[in-house]
Amino acid sequence: MNRDTGLAGRIAFVTGAGGGIGAALVRLLRSEGARVVASDLAVPALEGDDIWPAALDITDSTAVEALVDQVEQSWGPIEFGANVAGVLATDTVLETSDADWRRVFDVNTHGVFHVGRALGRRMAARRRGSIVVVGSNAAGVPRHAMAAYAASKAAAHMFTRCLGIELGPLGVRCNIVAPGSTLTPMQTGMWADDQGAARVIAGQPGTFKAGIPLGKLAVPEEVAEAVLFLLSDRASHITMADLYVDGGATLRA
């Protein structure tokens, strides 16, 4: 039996929609009949009656509130939220500047807070809604030369679970999808040559990084499918979950 996702005709708010996992999620949501607010620093190049492309800096809480208000006044209630926007830093702790630390936390943690608070307030008042944060498997395991990124994602994970325990009694679900290495510009930008994928899959003992048991990198659509499921009515009894989509790379139970 093909179960309805419950997304058709309803409004979803996506950050980081300009590429990678965010863009893949927008495509999936539209295929399910959702109307989608697709936001990123630059307006995503998308058209259609079911899409609201928007420029948004999630580090600016006033801008987040303004866009959410505008959408709700013009389109209607936002019932699904997906925080996908994120930035990376790859310096060691001893090399990390104050500015880089703040930059990573401003997007990966503070931005998640701004969007989660804005959507949560409105969803709580209506006693329905679903929020998914795209974190990282780096939130659960130490990573060499990724302290700012891993710490910011760990904070975002715990924030989401705390939001979930507060909003659960009000009918709002909050979940996390934690990708591993995924074929996005963030991933490929770390590779020095055409053997980057092979090294990631095999693992890198010199930096204490395990390989990927499934023997492949994820593609954005594979991560987006997990987000779509947790947003949808098919996950109606799931909240505060932390779903790792990493091919087994973290060896997590």
N, C-alpha and C positions, 0 to 999 in steps of 0.2 A: 504494500500500500504506500502511495506517495503522500507523505504528510506535508501539509502546508507549513511554510516557515513563518507565516504571519507578518511578512514584511510588505506585502503589496499595498500600495497606496499610502503608506506611512512614511514619516520623515526620519532620515538618518543624517547625523552630523559627523563628518569625517575630517580629521586633521592629517596633514602630511599626504594629501591626495594628489600631489603633483607627479608622483612617480613611485616605483617600487611596490611595496606591499599596500600602501594607501591607494594607489591607482588601481591595483588589482581588486581591492575591496570595493571601490566605487563601481567597477564593472560588474562584479557579482551582485551587489545590491540593486543595481539597475536591472539586471537580468531577472531578479526576483520581484520586480515591480515597485521597488521603493523609490521615493523621491529623495534625492541626495544633495546635501550641502557639502560641496567638495572644496575644502579650504587648504591653503598653503601660503607660504610667504609671497609667492607670485601667483596670480590668478591661474588656475589650471585651464588649459585649452580644451574645454568641453562645452558642448551645446546640446540643447534639448529642453522640452518642457518639464522633464523630470530631474533637471540638474540646476543647482544654484552654485556656480563657480564663485569663489570669494578669496580675496587676499586677506590673510590673517596672521598676525604675529602673536602666537599663543603666550609669549612672555609678557604681554601687555594685557592685564586683567580687564582693563576698561574696554579694550577693543573686543575681547572675547564676549563680555556681557552685551556690548552693543550689537554684535552680529547675531548672537542668540536671540536678543529681543527683536531685532529686525525680522529674522526668519519667523519667529512665532507670531508676530503681528501680521506678516504678509502671507505666509504659507500655512501656518498652523502649528500644533504642538510637535516638538521634537521628541520622538519616542525611543530613538536609538543613538548612542554616541560611541564613536571609536577614536581613541587617541592613538594615532599612528606616528605622528611627527617625532623625529628624534635626530640628535647629532652625536658624532663620535669624536673621541680624543684618544690618541695612541702614544702619549708620552709616559715615561715612568713617573712615579710619584716625585722623585727628586728633581725631575725636569719640568713638572707641571707648574705653570704660572697661576697666580691668583685669578687672572682674567680668564684663562682657559677653564679653570675649575668652575667659576661662576657661569660661564657661557654654557657649559654642558648641563649644569643643574638648572639654569634658567629655562631651558627647553625641556629636558627630559623629566624633570621633577616639578618645577614651578608651573610649567605649561600644563602638565597633567592635572595639577591641583586647580588651576584656573578654569580649565574646561570641565573637570569633574564637579567642581563646586557650582558653576553656572548651570550645567545640565541637571545636576542632582537637586538643586533647589526647585526647579520647575517640575521635574519628574516626581519628587516627593509630594508636592502639592496636589498632583493628579493621581498619586498612588499607583503609578505604573511606569515602566521604562527599563532599559537595559543599557549598560555601559561596559565597554571592553577597552582595556589598555594594552597596547602592544609594548611589552617590555623586552626582556632579553634573557637568554639562559645565563648570560654573564651576571645576572642578579643573584644567581644561586651558587656560583663557583668563582673562586679567585682567578683573575686573569692578569698575566704579565703585561705591563704597559697599557693597562686599560682601567686604572683605578677610578678615575673620574666617571667614566662611562658606567662601569659596573656599580659603583656606589649610587649614582643617580638613578639607575634602573632599579636597584634594590629598594631605594626609597619610594619610587613610583609603585612598585609591587605592594609594599606594605601600606602605602596610602590607599591604594585601591581596595585592599582587604578591609581596612578600617572604614572606608566609605561604604563598603558592602554590608558590614555589620550594623552600621547606623541606618542604612536605607532599606535593609531587608524587611523589617516590620512594616515598611511603607510601600511594599510591593515593587521595589526597584532592585534589580540584580546587577552586581558589579563583578567582573571577572578579568582575568589576565591571560594573554597569550604570550608565551616567551619563545621567540624564534631562536634558532641557532644560526649558523652560517647560511646566508640566503643570497642568491644571485641578484644583488642590487648594487647601485653605484657605491653605497657605503662599504660593501664587502670588497668589490673589485678594486676600489681605490686604495686598499691596503696591500695589493699585490705588486711585487716588483717586476714580475715577468709572467710568461704564459704558463708557468708551473704553479701558480698560486692556488688554483683549485685543488690540484693533486696534493699539495702540502697540507691544506686544510683537511681534506678527507683522510689522509694518512695519519694526521696528528703531528705535533711538534714537541718531542720530549724535552728539547732544550729550554722551552718556555712552559713546560708542565701542562701542555694542552693535549687532551685526548682527541683521537680521531672520531670519525662518524661511522658507527656500526652499519648503517644502511648503505654506506659506500657512495653517497652522492650529496651534493648540496641541494637545499630546498630552492624551489622557484617561488616567486612572490605569491602566485595563485594558491600554492599549498598552505601557506600561512594565512592568507586571506580567507580560505575555506573554513579554517578553525575559528577565525574571528566571526565570520558569518553565522556559524553554528551557535556560538555562545550568545550572539546578539538575538538570535531568532527564538520563536516560541518552542522550537524543538528542544531547547535547553531550559525550559520553563522552571525546572526545579534545581538549577545549578547556579550557585552564587559563591563568591569568594574563592573560586577555583583558580589554580595556577597551572595552565596547560602548556607543557613544554613541547614545542614542535621543532625538534632539532635532530631528527634521525637517530636519537639515542646518545648524542654526543656527551651529555653531562652524566651519563650512567646513573640517572636519577630514578629512585624507586617510585 
